[in-house]
Amino acid sequence: MAGYKQVYGKTWDVYLCILTSGAPIGVRDIWRDLGLSSPSLAQYHVNKLLELRLIESTPQGKYVTNDEERLEALRSFLALRGMLIPRMMVYAALLSGVMFSYVVFWPWRGDFRDLVVLGVTLFSVSAFLFEALKQYRGLSTWKREG
C-alpha cells in the first residue's frame, strides 16, 4: 500500500459514523446522528468518501465501509459491534487474564519469582492501557486537522 488515504474534519466524522453503525446507513441517518446542518452536507461528505473508495453503496441506497480500503489511522483498531477498540486493549486484557490465573492457580509464596511476575505483568498491563488510551485519543486529532 504505497499511498494511504487521509480524511479529516467532518468527512472523518461521517466515515466513523458509517464504520461504527453496524449496519448499512443512509444519508439522513448520518445527518441526524452527526447533527449536520442539512442532508445535502452529509451527502457531500459521503460523495467524498465514495470518490476515495472508502465506502460503498448498497442496492438499497445505503452505505457501508469498503473492507478492502482502510485508513492508516484505523490500522491499530478493531471494529467490534459498532465500537472501535484499540488493539492494545486486547493485549492488556489477555495479559490481565494471565496475571489473574497466575495469582489464583499458582501457590502464592511471596518469593522473588512471584514478585517479579506480578511486577512485570502489572507494568505491562499499565503500558498497554496507556498506549490504548493514546490511540483512542489520537482519533480526535484527525478531526482537527485539515
URMOKA-V277375 format. One record per pair of residues at least 12 apart in sequence whose ideal C-beta (glycine too) atoms are under 10 Angstrom apart, sorted by the first residue. I is the first residue (numbers start at 1). J is the second residue. If there is no record, write none. Layout:
i,j
I,J
I,J
This chain:
i,j
1,69
1,70
1,72
1,75
3,72
4,69
4,70
4,71
4,72
4,73
4,75
5,49
5,52
5,53
5,54
5,69
5,70
5,71
5,72
5,73
6,52
6,71
6,72
6,73
6,142
6,145
6,146
7,45
7,48
7,49
7,52
7,54
7,71
7,73
7,142
7,145
7,146
8,141
8,142
8,143
8,144
8,145
8,146
9,45
9,142
9,143
9,144
9,145
9,146
10,34
10,36
10,41
10,42
10,44
10,45
10,48
10,143
10,146
11,44
11,45
11,46
11,47
11,48
11,49
11,52
11,54
11,142
11,143
11,146
12,45
12,49
12,71
12,73
12,139
12,140
12,142
12,143
12,144
12,145
12,146
13,30
13,33
13,34
13,35
13,36
13,42
13,45
13,142
13,143
14,27
14,30
14,31
14,33
14,34
14,36
14,41
14,42
14,43
14,44
14,45
14,46
14,48
14,49
14,54
14,55
14,63
15,45
15,46
15,48
15,49
15,52
15,54
15,55
15,63
15,65
15,71
15,73
15,74
15,142
16,34
16,65
16,71
16,74
16,84
16,139
16,142
16,143
17,29
17,30
17,31
17,33
17,34
17,42
17,45
17,46
17,63
18,30
18,33
18,45
18,46
18,49
18,54
18,55
18,56
18,62
18,63
18,64
18,65
19,54
19,55
19,64
19,65
19,70
19,71
19,74
19,77
19,79
19,82
19,84
20,33
20,65
20,79
20,80
20,81
20,82
20,83
20,84
21,33
21,62
21,63
21,64
21,65
21,82
22,79
22,80
22,81
22,82
22,83
23,58
23,62
23,64
23,82
24,56
24,57
24,58
24,59
24,60
24,61
24,62
24,63
24,64
25,46
25,55
25,58
25,62
25,63
25,64
26,39
26,42
26,46
26,58
26,60
26,61
26,62
26,63
27,39
27,40
27,41
27,42
27,43
27,44
27,45
27,46
27,47
27,61
27,62
27,63
28,42
28,43
29,42
29,62
29,63
30,42
30,43
30,45
30,46
30,62
30,63
31,43
31,45
31,46
46,63
49,63
49,65
49,66
49,69
50,63
50,66
52,66
52,69
52,71
53,66
53,68
53,69
54,66
54,68
54,69
54,70
54,71
55,69
56,68
56,69
65,79
67,79
71,142
73,135
73,138
73,139
73,141
73,142
74,139
74,142
75,87
76,88
76,131
76,132
76,135
76,136
76,138
77,89
77,132
77,135
77,136
77,138
77,139
78,90
84,135
84,136
84,139
85,132
85,135
85,136
86,128
86,129
86,131
86,132
86,133
86,134
86,135
86,136
86,137
86,138
86,139
87,128
87,131
87,132
87,135
88,127
88,128
88,129
88,130
88,131
88,132
88,133
88,134
88,135
88,136
89,128
89,129
89,131
89,132
89,133
89,135
89,136
90,128
90,132
91,124
91,125
91,127
91,128
91,129
91,131
91,132
92,124
92,125
92,126
92,127
92,128
92,129
92,130
92,131
92,132
93,125
93,128
93,129
93,132
94,125
94,128
95,120
95,121
95,122
95,124
95,125
95,127
95,128
95,129
96,121
96,122
96,124
96,125
96,128
96,129
98,117
98,121
98,124
98,125
99,117
99,118
99,120
99,121
99,122
99,124
99,125
100,121
102,114
102,117
102,118
102,121
103,117
103,118
103,121
